Amino acid sequence: MIAPQDTIVAVATPPGRGGVGIIRVSGSLCCKIANQILGLTPPPRKAVYSEFKSDQQEIIDSGIAIYFPSPHSFTGEHVLEFQGHGGPIVLDMVLKRCLALGARLARPGEFSERAFLNDKMDLAQAEAISDLIDSSSEQAARSALRSLQGHFSAAIDELLQGLIELRVYVEAALDFPEEEIDFLADKAVTNHLEKIKQQLQVIFNKAKQGSLLREGMQLVIVGKPNAGKSSLLNALSGSDTAIVTEIAGTTRDVLRETISLDGMPLHIIDTAGLRDSDDPVEKIGIERAWQEIKKADLILLLHDETERDSKDNQNILERLPKNLPILQVHNKIDLNNTSAGQRDNKLYISAKQQLGITELKQELKQRMGYQSEVEDSFIARRRHLQALEETQQAVDNAEIQLKEYNAGELMAEELRLAQDTLGQITGRYTPDDLLGEIFSNFCIGK
């Protein structure tokens, strides 16, 4: 925990020149720093125009100062903001003045961390601040704002409450056997467990879409050599990222490109052609391709439309992981007068002639969960998805203990594990090392 006398300071605006620059201070020394630099402590939550002075009472800058006394501030502590001119030298002079008066430089995300530790927001809301700043689309920004406003947390808290109620009932029956509550035969327990499972699935689906909005989707392009994978990468990215020749096996390593589809990041990975090869360099490229396939969110299997009877892609299809979604795309339609578009759940394109690329991008948007309306969505991170998956596993185990083994004690333990894991999302049961990892990725001054 943070000591009350520990006061932090940081520049809260981006580095470089700008019209306005903001320095934020949080901690018990705010009044002292205000009196020394401004000659007064501003009235609470009122903007005051003042001169910012050095220890020699020379004017460093002039601008607006705002004071937010505890607990009515972002961090829950005393907070002071200097809003002056956005030149880096001027900001640095004011920052050094604050440091000389006893403050220390804030770590990345330390203001948000203090807000969390002082119960001004939960962990999911604190993370949403960073996600809102980093939003790459209107959808992502709206979803992050919903999380910041507590919609995600409210859904998690409702689910937590359901788990707690079920735990109380089960453990009461275990602790007071003389009451003869046969909860194992009680239909209400089964119904309650089923309701929790349904709620978990709904939240997970929304979180999965939110994770795609925030982090994007890993699209791995696979196929036999010379199917046009590199041409497709270039067509999707709009640049000559990959070398394209008529020689099969040109791509020996993994190529990466990130594009934006209506603000949603799509990480495209072009891989070496999958085939049996004696070339040691090509074999390494093929091995790396299979490693990328295991990490994919979506696999794009590219067919050469001029070789319709080829069994190579059928062999590749049989070897691909069964748990990963696969989009089959037929390329080089310009060589056999096939029309572009989607038929029988397959897309027909010409990467070289840019035919069908718009339809392909539209399909990728749908696969990423693009929606024109996002009123009920919220932003989510990979750790949220992992916590929800672990919670689901614990709930499934609890159901097995109830239905198959009639083991009340083990069922209660699984429910406890589910509650603890789910609580990590909002920070109720979050280890300190995880907190450090989360907030270290925030902006300095936030």
Order of alpha helices (4+ residues) and beta strands (2+ residues): beta-beta-alpha-beta-beta-beta-alpha-beta-alpha-alpha-alpha-alpha-alpha-beta-alpha-beta-beta-alpha-beta-alpha-beta-beta-beta-alpha-alpha-alpha-alpha
